[in-house]
Amino acid sequence: MSTPDTEADGSADALLRRLEWTVIRRLDGLLQGDYRSLWRGSGLDLADLREYQHHDDVRHIDWNVTARLQQPYVRQFTEERELSAWFLIDLSASVDFGSDLRTKRQVACAFVGVLAQLLTRHGNRVGALIYGDTVEAVIPARGGRLQVLHLMQRISRRPDTAGTTHQATRLGELLNAASRVIRQRSSVFLLSDFISPPDWAMRLGQLGRRHDVTAVRLYDPLEMSLPDLGLINLVDAETGEQLLVDTHDTGFRKRFAAAAEAREATLRSALADAGVDTLELATDDDLFDAILRFTEMRRIRSSLSSGGRALRHLSELKVESR
């Protein structure tokens, strides 16, 4: 296995430099250094308790102590110096599909490059598990630019095997491996198109109870609906099975769209059951806009969650005081 100390691949370095100019610098201006909004729920150790003061974050109120002393108290934290993030990367054959300029694999490579660079330049560590037909590599968490390039190389260099015969993708294997490998609480990003038997949702939920997990769903717009292209040859990327279809047939296109919609509903339900945050990332998406949508979603969800907890506990305290 190669290491991050090997010479950086020119294409990975060029892509990372391009991402630094087109995405990362723009994110810096909008996040204003608050990059930890991307890594909710980790990196903090309890240090002390003190009385609540105006403008304190209500999420830090210790409700047990508050109830006993009848006076609001907040937790004070010290930040861990290191934060670990892991990328669980599905590189099965279906991820090599793309109907326009980019494949799902290329989108995954760019996403990993941006987030890994944001993390490592603040002294944190990133690692990865690479999945093809099985878990093919575990890249230990390390810091530095060479580690970012190493991850991007491993994603981009794996041979394109679309159209050849493979085993069906089983994301459960990848998630089981992640549970064994990632011991310390971390931010975990699962990048996949989720074209897999539905045995992964329970395992994803289990992983989410220990780590801060985000599912990054990769897809191509052509997987949702087919345009009128006449006779075309459809190939299953993982089995190699081929089927000649007439996309000029309106009925066929409607059946295809209905099947895609049903698949979407099943996937969204499974992700909701797992209880993890989800980022939808299409091959024609602007990566900068997609990450901004994601950070805003997390801020809103965190605010709603903390507000709900605060209102619930305050109402309980009022009942107890009567």
Secondary structure as UniProt FT lines:
FT   TURN            4..5
FT   HELIX           10..19
FT   HELIX           20..24
FT   HELIX           25..31
FT   TURN            32..33
FT   HELIX           35..38
FT   TURN            40..41
FT   STRAND          44..51
FT   TURN            54..55
FT   HELIX           58..60
FT   HELIX           63..69
FT   STRAND          73..79
FT   STRAND          84..90
FT   HELIX           93..96
FT   HELIX           104..120
FT   TURN            121..123
FT   STRAND          125..131
FT   STRAND          135..142
FT   HELIX           145..157
FT   TURN            162..163
FT   HELIX           171..181
FT   STRAND          187..192
FT   HELIX           201..210
FT   STRAND          212..219
FT   HELIX           221..223
FT   STRAND          231..235
FT   TURN            237..239
FT   STRAND          242..246
FT   TURN            247..248
FT   HELIX           250..274
FT   STRAND          277..282
FT   TURN            283..284
FT   HELIX           287..321
//
